[in-house]
Amino acid sequence: MDSILSEFEALNNNNNQQFGLVVSNNNLQNLVVGSSLSSSSSSSSSRYENQKRRDWNTFCQYLKNHRPPLALSRCSGAHVLEFLRYLDQFGKTKVHTPICPFYGHPNPPAPCPCPLRQAWGSLDALIGRLRAAFEENGGMPEANPFGARAVRLYLREVRDLQSKARGISYEKKKRKRPQQQQQIPQSTNGA
């Protein structure tokens, strides 16, 4: 347990100070202990529910570490956008800039210095889970910051930018209608 805490402290000191985030040792211990307890106690929940709970806890921790600390009741769409931009540093999707020679190519032949970002689909799914979690945790639907117009516009902008940069279309897939078997009328001979 102590080795895990010291490992997290080192990560906390190295990474979070540059973003103005500070996690105290007490919060860190609660996170480590809480995560090990919650993972064993919630094994009966669905994968979606577990992910939604983890996302909600991550967002709440982000608000606590925000400078100045931010209460959930004061959270707006602008704070959600700030959170999404913060998450970009952990992304694994290469998003080419317009000046990159591989701009618009889905499979570039060589490495390039373009930044890694969160993929649009991941952000879209995250916002969906957080939107549901907000209401499940007592938030009013009309005050849901995850459903704010600014957040929807940001997601659309990210989708369009990544679509152009990566040469991938994000068009909605059309549902295939189940084919109804057509019965061929059989002719009967009157003989």
N, C-alpha and C positions, 0 to 999 in steps of 0.2 A: 504494500500500500504506500509506504514512504517513497519507494523508488518511483512509483507512478506520479505521486505528487511532485517530487523534485523534477521529473521529466516535464510535467505540465508547467511548473514554475519557470523552467528554462525557456520553454516555448512562449509562455506568457510574456516574459521579460524581453525576449528577442523580437517577437512579432507584433504584439498588441500595442506596445508603447508608441510605435511609429504611426498608429492609427488613432491615438488618443483613447485607447481602450485599456482599462485596468481591471483585472480580475483578482480579488483578494484571495488569500489562502483559505479563508472560511468558505467563500463561494466555490473555490476550486475543489475543496474537499467534498462539499455538497454535490457538486457536479459529478465527481468521480464515484462517490458512494451512491448517489441517486441513480446514476446511469446503470450501475451494476445491479441495484435492487430492482429498478423498473424493468430491465430487460428480462429478468427471471419471472417477475410477477405478471407481466403482460404478454406472456407467450400465447395466451388464448385469443388475443386480439388479432385482427387481420393485419396484413402487411401494410395496407393503406393507413389504418388507424395508428399503427406504430410510427410510421413515417410522419403522419400529421402531428402526432404528439411531439416527436423529436423536432420537427420544424417549428412548432409553436414554442417549445422550450428554448430553442436557439434564438428566435426572434425576441422573446421576453428577456433573455440574457443580454442580447444586443441593446435593448432599451435600458437595462440596468447599467450597462457599461458606457452608455452614451454620455457625452460630456456636454452640458449638464445632464444628470440622469432624467429620464423621460418616463412619465406615467403613461400607461396604456390609454387612459381616457383622454390624454392630450396628443396622442399619436394621430398624424394625418397622412394623407397620400404622399406628401413630400418626404416624410420620414421613411415610408415604405420604399420610395425610390432611392433614398440614401442607403437603405439596407441592401437593396438589389445591387447597387453600384459597389458597395463594400464586398458583396459576395463574388463579384467579378474576379477579384484577385485569386480566387480558388478555382477558377474555371479551367477546363481542359479542352475547350474547343478553339481551334485556331481561326481567328477572324481577320481576313486580309484587309489591309487598308487600300484605298483607291490607287495609291502610287506603287503598290506591290505588283511585280510582274505576274504573280499568280492570282491576282484579283479576278474573281469569277470562275476559277477553276476548282472543281470539287476535290480533285486528287492531284495536288501539286507535285511535280517531279523532284523537287529539291527543298531543303529547309529554307525558312525565311524568318526575319525578326519580328513578324507581326505578333500582336498580343494574343494571349490565351484568355478566353472569356467564358462565362456561363452560357450554355446553349439556350436558345430561345425556348425550346420545348421544356427544358428543365425549369426555367423561370416561370413559364406558363403554368406548369403543374404545381410548382411551389406556391404560387399565388392562389391557385384554386384550393389547395389544402389549408393555407393560412386563412383564407376567406371563410372557409367552413369552420375552422378552429376558433376564429374570433367569435362567431355567433354561438358556438357550443360552449364558450367560456363566458357567456353572459352579455356579449356585445349586441347592440341593436343593429339590425340589418342596414338601416338607413345611415348609420354612423360608421359603417365598416370601411376602414381606410384602405383595405385591400381591393375594394370594389370601386375606388375613386376613379374618376375620369382620367386623371393624370397617369395613373398606373396602367390603365387600358391603353392609353396613347403610347406610353413608354414601351409596353410589350409589343405593340404593333410596329413601332419604330425599330426595335431590336430585331423583330422577325424580318422586316423588309431589308434592313442593313445586312443581316447575316445571309439572307437569301441571295442578295446581289454579290456579297463578298465571297461566298462559298460556291456560288453557281448551283444552288439547290433550291428547288421550288417547294414552298410550304403551303401549297394549295390544299384545301380540305379534300380528303378522299371522298368520292361519291360512293354512297352505299349501293351495293348491288341488291336489287330487289329479287326476292326468291322467285324463281321461275315457276309459274303454275303450269302443270302439265296440261297440255291441250289435248282433249280427246278428239280423235278423228272419227267422225260419224261413219259407221260401217253401213254400206249399202246392203240391203237385203233383197234377195231375188224373190219375186212373188211366185215362183214356179213350184 
